[in-house]
Amino acid sequence: MIKNGLHIFRKIIKNGVEIKIKNKKYLTTYPSYVWEKFPNSLHKIFADSLSYIATWHLPLLEKKPVIYHFPHPPIESIFFKILVYSLPMNIFENRNSKTSEILKDFYNAFFQTHFKGLNYYYSGKKVKRVLKNRALLLFSFGKESLLTYGLLNEFSIDIIPIFIREPQSYFENAHKKKLAYRFYEKFDSEILFFPLSFGKLRQTTGFLWGWDIILSQYAFVLLPFYFYYQVRYLFFGNEQSCNFYLKDKEGYFINPVFEQSVFAMQHLSDIPKLFFINTHIASLVEPIHEIFILYVLHHRYPEIGKFQMSCFSEKEEARKRRWCGVCEKCARIYIFLKALNISPERVGFYNNDMLSLKKKNLYVIFNAENDLSSYGGSGLGRDEQLLAFYLAYKNGVKGELIDLFKKDYLYEAEKRKEKLIETYFGIYSSYTLPSTLRNRVINIFKKEQKKVLDYVKRIMANDLN
């Protein structure tokens, strides 16, 4: 008998799912025309699974057992595995923590999780399986989703861009609403905004429980849209560096963005199968790195590239500015743009002091303390920044941090330049790419690779003009 447990209830409502916790209700609702096309035979299993993945972190927050008042959902096994490999990323944001302690807390919290209710048989025999040449695109106005949009448009695939509106991301939501309006005016392409009310349950201080596997949650929450649009694909913007990992002090292998890795995406591809639909989950930018993605976007699809916004948008500076100029993502993209001779102003980036000494700690290459996000704090992005600073320096970019780079890191960059160029402008795995699109995507990347390597060769010879 569990005492003082946290009780979680769920109810299927007219156009979605209601989760009830401590007399508070969190509604995940869909347009009525979307929900009506989602088979009734799948509503219960969907509601159970949604309620679980929205609240998995509460045992860790509440420090008490959780009792789910519905049957055990089969989705748990997929999410549990992704969680086990994702949670250790917290050591890069919480420097006093250990992987073993995080995993122990997670293990013990879930050991006391209980589901009340009999499992039931559900069938997808009547589910319509005919899919169309359409793609749902998780759209954020970041470089990866914009490049994916450009590629799909070039392939004449019908695109449904969708932005998941997290309730705690106030500044980001406001900026992207404005961008969406302008994007529609320019390309006659509407960005769907889907509000995620259970995002209010995510932790905002200390350990950021609940943010660990948000992309996996998105892949699941969008299931009714798979059916309504009969989409053949769901595309993420996970690039090659999402597969990088390192070993921590205790000997654990850790990928700070594990849920964006190929391994995790292959597991996410099982979600549609559980609901009897064969939507393919993939990333068209899997084969290339961030700096290469930026080049392809702004040179192959320059009008689309103008809409880029790659900022955390968490601090007050982001209230009125599309690029806050005080986060590591702003810093990283800024030096990439400068390295590739792309004007930051063309994407609305008017913070001209990003290479001043006061911005030093925003760059992993200079930040010995690694007081950054999980990926930034891991140090795995250092070499790509080393290359970017080197190319910016060769491109004649000026600034206090360029001077610091020249003093402390130019020798290393000169020594490693050939390997760095080969690595970050290379073309790698394409495991998640649909077979119907793989060759076309790779051929485009090969063409752009020749152009970017020619650009690099010219600036190395100081012959850009």
C-alpha positions as a Markdown table, in Angstrom:
| # | Residue | x | y | z |
|---|---|---|---|---|
| 1 | Met | 0.0 | 0.0 | 0.0 |
| 2 | Ile | 1.5 | 3.3 | -1.1 |
| 3 | Lys | 1.0 | 6.3 | 1.3 |
| 4 | Asn | 1.5 | 9.9 | 0.4 |
| 5 | Gly | 1.7 | 9.1 | -3.3 |
| 6 | Leu | 1.1 | 11.5 | -6.1 |
| 7 | His | -2.1 | 10.5 | -8.0 |
| 8 | Ile | -2.4 | 11.2 | -11.7 |
| 9 | Phe | -5.6 | 10.8 | -13.6 |
| 10 | Arg | -6.4 | 11.1 | -17.3 |
| 11 | Lys | -9.7 | 11.5 | -19.2 |
| 12 | Ile | -10.5 | 11.5 | -22.9 |
| 13 | Ile | -12.3 | 14.7 | -23.8 |
| 14 | Lys | -14.1 | 15.9 | -26.9 |
| 15 | Asn | -11.0 | 16.8 | -28.8 |
| 16 | Gly | -8.0 | 15.5 | -26.8 |
| 17 | Val | -6.8 | 14.4 | -23.4 |
| 18 | Glu | -7.1 | 15.9 | -19.9 |
| 19 | Ile | -4.5 | 15.1 | -17.3 |
| 20 | Lys | -5.4 | 15.8 | -13.7 |
| 21 | Ile | -2.9 | 16.3 | -10.9 |
| 22 | Lys | -3.7 | 17.7 | -7.4 |
| 23 | Asn | -6.9 | 19.2 | -8.7 |
| 24 | Lys | -5.1 | 20.9 | -11.6 |
| 25 | Lys | -6.0 | 20.1 | -15.1 |
| 26 | Tyr | -3.7 | 20.1 | -18.1 |
| 27 | Leu | -5.4 | 19.8 | -21.5 |
| 28 | Thr | -3.8 | 18.6 | -24.7 |
| 29 | Thr | -6.3 | 19.5 | -27.3 |
| 30 | Tyr | -6.4 | 19.3 | -31.1 |
| 31 | Pro | -8.4 | 21.0 | -33.8 |
| 32 | Ser | -11.7 | 19.1 | -34.0 |
| 33 | Tyr | -11.1 | 18.2 | -37.6 |
| 34 | Val | -7.7 | 16.6 | -36.6 |
| 35 | Trp | -9.1 | 14.7 | -33.6 |
| 36 | Glu | -12.1 | 13.4 | -35.6 |
| 37 | Lys | -9.7 | 11.6 | -38.0 |
| 38 | Phe | -7.8 | 9.9 | -35.2 |
| 39 | Pro | -9.3 | 6.4 | -34.9 |
| 40 | Asn | -11.5 | 5.9 | -31.8 |
| 41 | Ser | -9.9 | 2.5 | -31.3 |
| 42 | Leu | -6.6 | 4.2 | -30.4 |
| 43 | His | -7.9 | 7.0 | -28.1 |
| 44 | Lys | -7.4 | 5.1 | -24.8 |
| 45 | Ile | -3.9 | 3.8 | -25.6 |
| 46 | Phe | -3.0 | 7.3 | -26.8 |
| 47 | Ala | -4.4 | 9.0 | -23.7 |
| 48 | Asp | -2.6 | 6.6 | -21.4 |
| 49 | Ser | 0.7 | 7.1 | -23.2 |
| 50 | Leu | 0.4 | 10.8 | -23.4 |
| 51 | Ser | -0.3 | 11.1 | -19.7 |
| 52 | Tyr | 2.7 | 9.0 | -18.9 |
| 53 | Ile | 5.2 | 10.8 | -21.1 |
| 54 | Ala | 4.0 | 14.2 | -19.9 |
| 55 | Thr | 4.5 | 13.4 | -16.2 |
| 56 | Trp | 7.4 | 10.9 | -16.1 |
| 57 | His | 9.6 | 13.4 | -14.2 |
| 58 | Leu | 7.2 | 14.1 | -11.4 |
| 59 | Pro | 8.6 | 11.3 | -9.0 |
| 60 | Leu | 11.9 | 13.1 | -9.2 |
| 61 | Leu | 10.4 | 16.5 | -8.5 |
| 62 | Glu | 7.9 | 15.5 | -5.9 |
| 63 | Lys | 10.2 | 13.0 | -4.1 |
| 64 | Lys | 7.3 | 10.6 | -3.7 |
| 65 | Pro | 5.8 | 7.6 | -5.6 |
| 66 | Val | 3.4 | 8.2 | -8.5 |
| 67 | Ile | 0.2 | 6.3 | -8.9 |
| 68 | Tyr | -1.2 | 6.4 | -12.4 |
| 69 | His | -4.9 | 5.7 | -12.5 |
| 70 | Phe | -4.9 | 4.0 | -15.9 |
| 71 | Pro | -3.2 | 0.9 | -17.4 |
| 72 | His | 0.4 | 0.6 | -18.1 |
| 73 | Pro | 1.1 | 2.1 | -21.6 |
| 74 | Pro | 3.3 | 0.1 | -24.0 |
| 75 | Ile | 5.1 | 3.4 | -25.0 |
| 76 | Glu | 6.9 | 3.3 | -21.6 |
| 77 | Ser | 9.6 | 0.9 | -22.8 |
| 78 | Ile | 10.6 | 3.2 | -25.7 |
| 79 | Phe | 10.7 | 6.3 | -23.5 |
| 80 | Phe | 12.4 | 4.6 | -20.6 |
| 81 | Lys | 15.4 | 3.6 | -22.8 |
| 82 | Ile | 15.8 | 7.1 | -24.2 |
| 83 | Leu | 15.5 | 8.5 | -20.7 |
| 84 | Val | 18.2 | 6.3 | -19.3 |
| 85 | Tyr | 20.7 | 7.5 | -21.9 |
| 86 | Ser | 19.5 | 11.1 | -21.8 |
| 87 | Leu | 19.5 | 11.9 | -18.1 |
| 88 | Pro | 23.2 | 11.9 | -17.6 |
| 89 | Met | 23.5 | 15.1 | -19.7 |
| 90 | Asn | 22.5 | 16.9 | -16.5 |
| 91 | Ile | 26.1 | 16.6 | -15.2 |
| 92 | Phe | 27.2 | 19.2 | -17.7 |
| 93 | Glu | 24.8 | 21.8 | -16.3 |
| 94 | Asn | 25.1 | 20.7 | -12.7 |
| 95 | Arg | 28.8 | 20.3 | -12.1 |
| 96 | Asn | 28.5 | 18.9 | -8.6 |
| 97 | Ser | 26.4 | 16.0 | -9.8 |
| 98 | Lys | 27.5 | 12.5 | -10.8 |
| 99 | Thr | 26.0 | 10.2 | -13.4 |
| 100 | Ser | 25.7 | 7.4 | -10.9 |
| 101 | Glu | 23.7 | 9.5 | -8.6 |
| 102 | Ile | 21.4 | 10.7 | -11.3 |
| 103 | Leu | 20.7 | 7.2 | -12.5 |
| 104 | Lys | 20.2 | 6.0 | -9.0 |
| 105 | Asp | 17.6 | 8.7 | -8.3 |
| 106 | Phe | 15.9 | 7.8 | -11.5 |
| 107 | Tyr | 15.9 | 4.1 | -10.9 |
| 108 | Asn | 14.6 | 4.4 | -7.3 |
| 109 | Ala | 11.9 | 6.9 | -8.3 |
| 110 | Phe | 10.5 | 4.6 | -11.0 |
| 111 | Phe | 10.8 | 1.5 | -8.9 |
| 112 | Gln | 7.8 | 2.8 | -6.9 |
| 113 | Thr | 5.8 | 3.9 | -9.9 |
| 114 | His | 2.4 | 2.1 | -10.2 |
| 115 | Phe | -0.3 | 1.8 | -12.8 |
| 116 | Lys | -3.9 | 1.0 | -11.7 |
| 117 | Gly | -6.1 | -0.5 | -14.3 |
| 118 | Leu | -6.4 | -3.6 | -16.5 |
| 119 | Asn | -4.6 | -3.7 | -19.8 |
| 120 | Tyr | -7.0 | -4.0 | -22.7 |
| 121 | Tyr | -6.8 | -5.2 | -26.3 |
| 122 | Tyr | -6.7 | -2.6 | -28.9 |
| 123 | Ser | -6.7 | -3.1 | -32.7 |
| 124 | Gly | -5.7 | -1.0 | -35.6 |
| 125 | Lys | -7.3 | -3.1 | -38.2 |
| 126 | Lys | -9.7 | -0.3 | -39.4 |
| 127 | Val | -6.9 | 2.3 | -39.4 |
| 128 | Lys | -6.4 | 3.9 | -42.8 |
| 129 | Arg | -2.8 | 3.3 | -43.9 |
| 130 | Val | -2.6 | 5.0 | -47.3 |
| 131 | Leu | 0.0 | 7.7 | -46.8 |
| 132 | Lys | 0.6 | 10.7 | -49.1 |
| 133 | Asn | 3.7 | 12.5 | -50.2 |
| 134 | Arg | 3.6 | 14.8 | -47.3 |
| 135 | Ala | 5.9 | 15.7 | -44.4 |
| 136 | Leu | 5.3 | 17.1 | -41.0 |
| 137 | Leu | 8.2 | 19.3 | -40.1 |
| 138 | Leu | 9.1 | 20.2 | -36.6 |
| 139 | Phe | 9.7 | 23.9 | -37.3 |
| 140 | Ser | 11.6 | 26.3 | -35.1 |
| 141 | Phe | 13.2 | 28.8 | -37.6 |
| 142 | Gly | 16.5 | 27.3 | -36.7 |
| 143 | Lys | 19.0 | 26.6 | -39.4 |
| 144 | Glu | 18.2 | 22.8 | -39.5 |
| 145 | Ser | 14.5 | 23.2 | -39.9 |
| 146 | Leu | 14.9 | 25.9 | -42.5 |
| 147 | Leu | 17.3 | 23.8 | -44.5 |
| 148 | Thr | 14.9 | 20.9 | -44.2 |
| 149 | Tyr | 12.1 | 23.1 | -45.5 |
| 150 | Gly | 14.2 | 24.2 | -48.4 |
| 151 | Leu | 15.1 | 20.6 | -49.3 |
| 152 | Leu | 11.5 | 19.3 | -49.1 |
| 153 | Asn | 10.3 | 22.2 | -51.2 |
| 154 | Glu | 12.9 | 21.5 | -53.8 |
| 155 | Phe | 11.7 | 17.8 | -53.8 |
| 156 | Ser | 8.0 | 19.0 | -54.3 |
| 157 | Ile | 6.9 | 17.3 | -51.1 |
| 158 | Asp | 3.9 | 18.9 | -49.4 |
| 159 | Ile | 5.1 | 20.4 | -46.1 |
| 160 | Ile | 3.2 | 20.9 | -42.9 |
| 161 | Pro | 5.5 | 23.0 | -40.7 |
| 162 | Ile | 4.5 | 22.9 | -37.0 |
| 163 | Phe | 5.9 | 24.8 | -34.1 |
| 164 | Ile | 5.4 | 23.4 | -30.6 |
| 165 | Arg | 4.6 | 26.3 | -28.3 |
| 166 | Glu | 6.1 | 25.6 | -24.9 |
| 167 | Pro | 4.1 | 27.7 | -22.3 |
| 168 | Gln | 7.3 | 28.7 | -20.4 |
| 169 | Ser | 9.1 | 30.0 | -23.5 |
| 170 | Tyr | 7.5 | 33.4 | -23.6 |
| 171 | Phe | 10.0 | 35.4 | -25.6 |
| 172 | Glu | 10.7 | 32.7 | -28.1 |
| 173 | Asn | 7.0 | 32.2 | -28.8 |
| 174 | Ala | 6.4 | 35.9 | -29.4 |
| 175 | His | 9.4 | 36.2 | -31.8 |
| 176 | Lys | 8.4 | 33.1 | -33.8 |
| 177 | Lys | 4.8 | 34.2 | -34.1 |
| 178 | Lys | 6.1 | 37.4 | -35.8 |
| 179 | Leu | 8.4 | 35.4 | -38.0 |
| 180 | Ala | 5.6 | 33.0 | -38.9 |
| 181 | Tyr | 3.5 | 35.9 | -40.2 |
| 182 | Arg | 6.3 | 37.2 | -42.3 |
| 183 | Phe | 7.1 | 33.6 | -43.6 |
| 184 | Tyr | 3.5 | 33.2 | -44.7 |
| 185 | Glu | 3.6 | 36.5 | -46.5 |
| 186 | Lys | 6.8 | 35.5 | -48.3 |
| 187 | Phe | 6.2 | 31.9 | -49.1 |
| 188 | Asp | 2.4 | 31.4 | -48.7 |
| 189 | Ser | 3.2 | 28.7 | -46.2 |
| 190 | Glu | 1.4 | 28.6 | -42.9 |
| 191 | Ile | 3.2 | 27.6 | -39.7 |
| 192 | Leu | 0.9 | 25.6 | -37.4 |
| 193 | Phe | 1.3 | 26.6 | -33.7 |
| 194 | Phe | 0.5 | 23.7 | -31.3 |
| 195 | Pro | 0.2 | 24.7 | -27.6 |
| 196 | Leu | 1.6 | 22.2 | -25.2 |
| 197 | Ser | -0.1 | 22.8 | -21.8 |
| 198 | Phe | 1.7 | 20.1 | -19.9 |
| 199 | Gly | 4.9 | 22.0 | -20.5 |
| 200 | Lys | 3.9 | 23.9 | -17.4 |
| 201 | Leu | 5.0 | 20.9 | -15.4 |
| 202 | Arg | 8.6 | 21.2 | -16.5 |
| 203 | Gln | 11.2 | 22.2 | -13.8 |
| 204 | Thr | 12.7 | 25.6 | -14.2 |
| 205 | Thr | 15.4 | 25.7 | -11.5 |
| 206 | Gly | 18.1 | 23.3 | -10.4 |
| 207 | Phe | 17.9 | 20.1 | -12.3 |
| 208 | Leu | 15.7 | 20.8 | -15.3 |
| 209 | Trp | 13.6 | 17.7 | -15.0 |
| 210 | Gly | 11.0 | 17.4 | -17.8 |
| 211 | Trp | 13.1 | 19.0 | -20.5 |
| 212 | Asp | 15.3 | 16.0 | -21.1 |
| 213 | Ile | 13.3 | 14.3 | -23.9 |
| 214 | Ile | 11.0 | 17.0 | -25.3 |
| 215 | Leu | 11.6 | 16.1 | -28.9 |
| 216 | Ser | 10.5 | 12.6 | -28.2 |
| 217 | Gln | 7.4 | 14.0 | -26.6 |
| 218 | Tyr | 6.7 | 16.0 | -29.7 |
| 219 | Ala | 7.1 | 13.0 | -31.9 |
| 220 | Phe | 4.4 | 11.3 | -29.9 |
| 221 | Val | 2.0 | 14.3 | -29.3 |
| 222 | Leu | 1.8 | 14.9 | -33.1 |
| 223 | Leu | 0.3 | 11.4 | -33.7 |
| 224 | Pro | -3.2 | 12.7 | -34.5 |
| 225 | Phe | -1.6 | 14.9 | -37.2 |
| 226 | Tyr | 0.0 | 11.9 | -38.8 |
| 227 | Phe | -3.5 | 10.5 | -39.4 |
| 228 | Tyr | -5.2 | 13.7 | -40.4 |
| 229 | Tyr | -2.6 | 14.6 | -43.0 |
| 230 | Gln | -1.7 | 11.0 | -43.8 |
| 231 | Val | 2.0 | 12.0 | -43.8 |
| 232 | Arg | 4.7 | 9.8 | -45.0 |
| 233 | Tyr | 7.4 | 11.6 | -43.0 |
| 234 | Leu | 8.0 | 13.4 | -39.8 |
| 235 | Phe | 11.3 | 15.4 | -40.0 |
| 236 | Phe | 13.5 | 16.6 | -37.1 |
| 237 | Gly | 16.6 | 18.8 | -37.5 |
| 238 | Asn | 19.2 | 16.5 | -35.9 |
| 239 | Glu | 22.7 | 17.1 | -37.4 |
| 240 | Gln | 25.7 | 14.8 | -37.4 |
| 241 | Ser | 27.2 | 16.2 | -34.2 |
| 242 | Cys | 24.2 | 14.9 | -32.3 |
| 243 | Asn | 26.0 | 11.5 | -32.4 |
| 244 | Phe | 29.1 | 12.7 | -30.5 |
| 245 | Tyr | 29.7 | 11.4 | -27.0 |
| 246 | Leu | 32.4 | 11.3 | -24.4 |
| 247 | Lys | 33.3 | 9.4 | -21.3 |
| 248 | Asp | 32.7 | 11.1 | -17.9 |
| 249 | Lys | 34.9 | 10.9 | -14.7 |
| 250 | Glu | 33.1 | 7.8 | -13.6 |
| 251 | Gly | 33.6 | 6.0 | -16.9 |
| 252 | Tyr | 30.1 | 6.4 | -18.3 |
| 253 | Phe | 29.6 | 7.2 | -22.0 |
| 254 | Ile | 27.5 | 10.3 | -22.3 |
| 255 | Asn | 25.9 | 12.0 | -25.3 |
| 256 | Pro | 24.6 | 15.4 | -24.1 |
| 257 | Val | 21.9 | 15.5 | -26.8 |
| 258 | Phe | 21.2 | 11.7 | -26.9 |
| 259 | Glu | 17.5 | 12.0 | -27.9 |
| 260 | Gln | 18.7 | 13.7 | -31.1 |
| 261 | Ser | 21.1 | 10.9 | -32.0 |
| 262 | Val | 20.5 | 8.3 | -34.7 |
| 263 | Phe | 20.1 | 5.6 | -32.1 |
| 264 | Ala | 17.3 | 7.5 | -30.4 |
| 265 | Met | 15.6 | 8.4 | -33.6 |
| 266 | Gln | 15.5 | 4.7 | -34.6 |
| 267 | His | 13.7 | 4.0 | -31.4 |
| 268 | Leu | 11.3 | 6.9 | -32.0 |
| 269 | Ser | 10.4 | 5.3 | -35.4 |
| 270 | Asp | 8.7 | 2.6 | -33.4 |
| 271 | Ile | 6.0 | 5.0 | -32.1 |
| 272 | Pro | 4.0 | 5.2 | -35.3 |
| 273 | Lys | 4.1 | 1.4 | -35.6 |
| 274 | Leu | 2.5 | 1.0 | -32.2 |
| 275 | Phe | -0.4 | 3.0 | -33.6 |
| 276 | Phe | -0.6 | 1.1 | -36.9 |
| 277 | Ile | 0.7 | 3.9 | -39.2 |
| 278 | Asn | 4.0 | 3.8 | -41.1 |
| 279 | Thr | 5.0 | 7.5 | -40.9 |
| 280 | His | 8.8 | 7.6 | -41.2 |
| 281 | Ile | 10.7 | 9.6 | -38.5 |
| 282 | Ala | 14.0 | 11.0 | -39.8 |
| 283 | Ser | 16.4 | 13.9 | -40.2 |
| 284 | Leu | 17.4 | 15.1 | -43.7 |
| 285 | Val | 20.4 | 17.0 | -42.2 |
| 286 | Glu | 21.8 | 13.9 | -40.3 |
| 287 | Pro | 24.8 | 13.5 | -42.7 |
| 288 | Ile | 26.3 | 17.0 | -42.1 |
| 289 | His | 27.6 | 19.3 | -39.3 |
| 290 | Glu | 26.2 | 22.6 | -38.1 |
| 291 | Ile | 28.6 | 24.9 | -39.9 |
| 292 | Phe | 28.0 | 23.0 | -43.2 |
| 293 | Ile | 24.2 | 23.2 | -42.6 |
| 294 | Leu | 24.5 | 27.0 | -42.2 |
| 295 | Tyr | 26.5 | 27.2 | -45.5 |
| 296 | Val | 24.0 | 25.1 | -47.5 |
| 297 | Leu | 21.0 | 27.0 | -46.1 |
| 298 | His | 22.3 | 30.5 | -46.9 |
| 299 | His | 23.8 | 29.7 | -50.3 |
| 300 | Arg | 21.2 | 27.3 | -51.7 |
| 301 | Tyr | 18.1 | 28.8 | -50.1 |
| 302 | Pro | 19.1 | 32.4 | -49.2 |
| 303 | Glu | 15.6 | 33.8 | -49.0 |
| 304 | Ile | 14.6 | 31.0 | -46.6 |
| 305 | Gly | 17.8 | 31.6 | -44.6 |
| 306 | Lys | 16.8 | 35.2 | -43.8 |
| 307 | Phe | 14.2 | 33.9 | -41.4 |
| 308 | Gln | 16.8 | 32.1 | -39.2 |
| 309 | Met | 16.5 | 32.5 | -35.4 |
| 310 | Ser | 18.8 | 30.3 | -33.3 |
| 311 | Cys | 18.7 | 31.9 | -29.9 |
| 312 | Phe | 17.8 | 30.4 | -26.5 |
| 313 | Ser | 15.6 | 33.5 | -25.9 |
| 314 | Glu | 15.6 | 32.9 | -22.1 |
| 315 | Lys | 16.9 | 36.1 | -20.7 |
| 316 | Glu | 15.4 | 39.6 | -20.5 |
| 317 | Glu | 17.5 | 40.8 | -23.4 |
| 318 | Ala | 15.5 | 38.5 | -25.7 |
| 319 | Arg | 12.2 | 40.3 | -24.9 |
| 320 | Lys | 12.6 | 42.8 | -27.9 |
| 321 | Arg | 15.5 | 41.2 | -29.8 |
| 322 | Arg | 15.3 | 38.2 | -32.1 |
| 323 | Trp | 18.9 | 37.4 | -31.1 |
| 324 | Cys | 19.5 | 38.1 | -27.4 |
| 325 | Gly | 23.3 | 38.4 | -27.8 |
| 326 | Val | 23.9 | 37.0 | -24.3 |
| 327 | Cys | 23.5 | 33.2 | -24.9 |
| 328 | Glu | 26.0 | 30.6 | -26.2 |
| 329 | Lys | 23.8 | 29.8 | -29.2 |
| 330 | Cys | 23.9 | 33.5 | -30.4 |
| 331 | Ala | 27.7 | 33.3 | -30.0 |
| 332 | Arg | 28.1 | 30.1 | -31.8 |
| 333 | Ile | 26.0 | 31.1 | -34.8 |
| 334 | Tyr | 27.6 | 34.5 | -34.9 |
| 335 | Ile | 31.1 | 33.1 | -35.4 |
| 336 | Phe | 29.8 | 30.5 | -37.9 |
| 337 | Leu | 28.3 | 33.3 | -40.0 |
| 338 | Lys | 31.5 | 35.3 | -39.9 |
| 339 | Ala | 33.5 | 32.2 | -40.8 |
| 340 | Leu | 31.3 | 31.7 | -43.9 |
| 341 | Asn | 31.3 | 35.4 | -44.9 |
| 342 | Ile | 27.5 | 35.6 | -44.3 |
| 343 | Ser | 26.3 | 38.9 | -42.9 |
| 344 | Pro | 24.7 | 38.5 | -39.4 |
| 345 | Glu | 22.5 | 41.4 | -40.3 |
| 346 | Arg | 20.7 | 39.4 | -43.0 |
| 347 | Val | 19.2 | 37.3 | -40.3 |
| 348 | Gly | 18.3 | 40.2 | -38.1 |
| 349 | Phe | 21.4 | 39.8 | -35.9 |
| 350 | Tyr | 22.5 | 43.4 | -35.0 |
| 351 | Asn | 24.7 | 42.6 | -31.9 |
| 352 | Asn | 28.0 | 43.9 | -33.2 |
| 353 | Asp | 29.9 | 43.3 | -30.0 |
| 354 | Met | 29.8 | 39.4 | -30.1 |
| 355 | Leu | 33.6 | 39.4 | -30.5 |
| 356 | Ser | 34.3 | 41.6 | -27.5 |
| 357 | Leu | 36.1 | 40.3 | -24.5 |
| 358 | Lys | 32.9 | 40.5 | -22.4 |
| 359 | Lys | 31.4 | 37.8 | -24.6 |
| 360 | Lys | 34.3 | 35.4 | -23.9 |
| 361 | Asn | 32.4 | 33.0 | -21.7 |
| 362 | Leu | 29.7 | 32.4 | -24.3 |
| 363 | Tyr | 32.2 | 30.5 | -26.4 |
| 364 | Val | 33.2 | 27.0 | -25.4 |
| 365 | Ile | 36.6 | 27.5 | -27.0 |
| 366 | Phe | 37.4 | 30.2 | -24.4 |
| 367 | Asn | 35.3 | 29.0 | -21.5 |
| 368 | Ala | 37.5 | 26.7 | -19.4 |
| 369 | Glu | 34.8 | 26.4 | -16.7 |
| 370 | Asn | 32.3 | 25.2 | -19.3 |
| 371 | Asp | 29.4 | 27.1 | -17.6 |
| 372 | Leu | 27.1 | 26.5 | -20.6 |
| 373 | Ser | 24.2 | 24.2 | -21.7 |
| 374 | Ser | 24.6 | 20.4 | -21.8 |
| 375 | Tyr | 26.1 | 20.4 | -25.3 |
| 376 | Gly | 28.2 | 23.5 | -24.8 |
| 377 | Gly | 29.3 | 22.4 | -21.3 |
| 378 | Ser | 30.4 | 19.0 | -22.6 |
| 379 | Gly | 33.1 | 20.6 | -24.8 |
| 380 | Leu | 32.1 | 18.5 | -27.8 |
| 381 | Gly | 31.5 | 21.6 | -29.9 |
| 382 | Arg | 35.0 | 23.1 | -29.2 |
| 383 | Asp | 36.7 | 21.9 | -32.4 |
| 384 | Glu | 33.9 | 23.2 | -34.7 |
| 385 | Gln | 34.4 | 26.6 | -33.0 |
| 386 | Leu | 38.1 | 26.3 | -33.4 |
| 387 | Leu | 37.6 | 25.9 | -37.2 |
| 388 | Ala | 35.0 | 28.7 | -37.2 |
| 389 | Phe | 37.4 | 31.2 | -35.5 |
| 390 | Tyr | 40.2 | 30.1 | -37.8 |
| 391 | Leu | 38.1 | 30.7 | -40.9 |
| 392 | Ala | 36.8 | 34.0 | -39.6 |
| 393 | Tyr | 40.4 | 35.1 | -38.9 |
| 394 | Lys | 41.5 | 34.1 | -42.4 |
| 395 | Asn | 38.5 | 36.0 | -43.7 |
| 396 | Gly | 39.8 | 39.2 | -42.1 |
| 397 | Val | 37.2 | 39.5 | -39.3 |
| 398 | Lys | 38.3 | 41.8 | -36.5 |
| 399 | Gly | 37.5 | 41.8 | -32.8 |
| 400 | Glu | 39.0 | 41.3 | -29.3 |
| 401 | Leu | 38.2 | 37.6 | -29.3 |
| 402 | Ile | 39.8 | 37.2 | -32.8 |
| 403 | Asp | 42.9 | 38.7 | -31.2 |
| 404 | Leu | 42.6 | 36.3 | -28.3 |
| 405 | Phe | 42.2 | 33.4 | -30.7 |
| 406 | Lys | 45.2 | 34.5 | -32.6 |
| 407 | Lys | 47.3 | 34.6 | -29.4 |
| 408 | Asp | 46.2 | 31.3 | -27.8 |
| 409 | Tyr | 44.8 | 29.0 | -30.5 |
| 410 | Leu | 46.0 | 30.0 | -34.0 |
| 411 | Tyr | 49.0 | 27.6 | -33.8 |
| 412 | Glu | 46.7 | 24.7 | -32.9 |
| 413 | Ala | 44.2 | 25.6 | -35.7 |
| 414 | Glu | 47.0 | 25.9 | -38.3 |
| 415 | Lys | 48.4 | 22.5 | -37.2 |
| 416 | Arg | 45.0 | 20.8 | -37.4 |
| 417 | Lys | 43.3 | 22.8 | -40.2 |
| 418 | Glu | 43.2 | 20.0 | -42.8 |
| 419 | Lys | 41.6 | 17.6 | -40.4 |
| 420 | Leu | 39.1 | 20.1 | -39.1 |
| 421 | Ile | 38.0 | 21.1 | -42.6 |
| 422 | Glu | 37.7 | 17.5 | -43.6 |
| 423 | Thr | 35.6 | 16.7 | -40.5 |
| 424 | Tyr | 33.2 | 19.6 | -40.4 |
| 425 | Phe | 32.6 | 19.9 | -44.1 |
| 426 | Gly | 32.3 | 16.1 | -44.5 |
| 427 | Ile | 29.3 | 14.0 | -45.4 |
| 428 | Tyr | 28.5 | 11.1 | -43.0 |
| 429 | Ser | 25.8 | 8.7 | -42.1 |
| 430 | Ser | 22.3 | 8.7 | -43.5 |
| 431 | Tyr | 20.7 | 5.9 | -41.5 |
| 432 | Thr | 17.5 | 7.7 | -40.8 |
| 433 | Leu | 17.0 | 9.2 | -44.3 |
| 434 | Pro | 14.1 | 7.6 | -46.2 |
| 435 | Ser | 15.4 | 5.5 | -49.0 |
| 436 | Thr | 13.2 | 7.4 | -51.4 |
| 437 | Leu | 15.1 | 10.7 | -50.6 |
| 438 | Arg | 18.5 | 9.6 | -49.6 |
| 439 | Asn | 20.3 | 9.8 | -53.0 |
| 440 | Arg | 18.8 | 13.2 | -53.8 |
| 441 | Val | 19.8 | 14.7 | -50.4 |
| 442 | Ile | 23.3 | 13.3 | -50.6 |
| 443 | Asn | 23.8 | 14.6 | -54.1 |
| 444 | Ile | 22.8 | 18.1 | -53.1 |
| 445 | Phe | 25.2 | 18.0 | -50.1 |
| 446 | Lys | 28.0 | 16.8 | -52.4 |
| 447 | Lys | 27.4 | 19.7 | -54.8 |
| 448 | Glu | 27.4 | 22.2 | -51.9 |
| 449 | Gln | 30.5 | 20.5 | -50.4 |
| 450 | Lys | 32.5 | 21.4 | -53.6 |
| 451 | Lys | 31.4 | 25.0 | -53.3 |
| 452 | Val | 32.2 | 25.4 | -49.6 |
| 453 | Leu | 35.6 | 23.7 | -50.0 |
| 454 | Asp | 36.4 | 26.1 | -52.9 |
| 455 | Tyr | 35.4 | 29.0 | -50.6 |
| 456 | Val | 37.7 | 27.7 | -47.8 |
| 457 | Lys | 40.6 | 27.2 | -50.3 |
| 458 | Arg | 40.2 | 30.8 | -51.4 |
| 459 | Ile | 40.2 | 32.4 | -48.0 |
| 460 | Met | 43.1 | 30.2 | -46.9 |
| 461 | Ala | 45.0 | 31.8 | -49.8 |
| 462 | Asn | 43.6 | 35.2 | -48.8 |
| 463 | Asp | 42.0 | 35.5 | -52.3 |
| 464 | Leu | 38.3 | 36.1 | -51.6 |
| 465 | Asn | 38.1 | 39.1 | -53.8 |
